Amino acid sequence: MKYIIMCGGEYKHFTTPKQLLEVKGEVIVERTIRLLKENGVTDIYISSNDPRFDKYAPRLENKENNFVVDKDKRIGYWLDAFYPIGEPCCYIFGDVYFSPNAIKTIVEYNSTENILFGNSVAKNEEHQNWGEPFAYKVNKYNEFMNGVKAVKKLYDEGKTIRHPIVWELYRYLHNLDINVQRITTDYVCIDDYTIDIDTPERIDKIW
């Protein structure tokens, strides 16, 4: 199975791509690659339009992903981060600081379904009512990508209450109300120090 580290999009509140931030002496994306390799994964790619990632792993230029976060504005589609690989694969969120156990859990988890990995309660004030996603293991590829297209269409039609991200996709794939947070099946909780780097201040929360 191919592992795609999602490193696209532009976040104006960071002066450098957040996946290239150094935490505890190691670049975040470099750490993710190291942990994947330590768990026997060799088929690793980075999805990004930024050539600065070329030194870490083969880069898949994702020209469709022009997502920008500028203060409170969202431009483009966050869901374009899911590079269309054309086969079952595992999407790893590039701005996550993973524990060794988290990567081990993701790599070793076997299922015939599409499995979302994340924690049970978010570690920030904005998202306290749900967890933070870390990776999506896609075994039913066509179903997954059709879901991406469908959710983007719902957003264009004004049927989502916010800019859709992975949670809206997850709910759509499980035939749930797309605007009401609920975790049902096919979600694996990883509750340790693994954390999504949303803002520069969150780096201080990593120990």
Salt bridges, closest charged atoms under 4 A:
GLU10 OE2 - LYS12 NZ 2.95
GLU26 OE1 - ARG31 NH1 3.92
GLU26 OE2 - ARG34 NE 2.82
GLU38 OE2 - ARG34 NH1 2.96
ASP43 OD2 - LYS2 NZ 3.91
ASP50 OD2 - ARG52 NH2 2.78
ASP54 OD1 - ARG59 NE 2.60
ASP80 OD1 - LYS152 NZ 2.76
GLU87 OE2 - LYS2 NZ 3.41
ASP95 OD2 - LYS18 NZ 2.82
GLU108 OE2 - LYS104 NZ 2.73
GLU113 OE1 - LYS140 NZ 3.04
GLU126 OE2 - HIS127 NE2 3.49
GLU132 OE2 - ARG202 NH1 2.83
GLU157 OE2 - LYS153 NZ 2.46
GLU157 OE1 - LYS159 NZ 3.23
GLU168 OE2 - ARG162 NE 2.66
GLU168 OE2 - ARG171 NH2 3.36
ASP186 OD2 - HIS174 NE2 2.98
ASP198 OD2 - ARG202 NH1 2.83
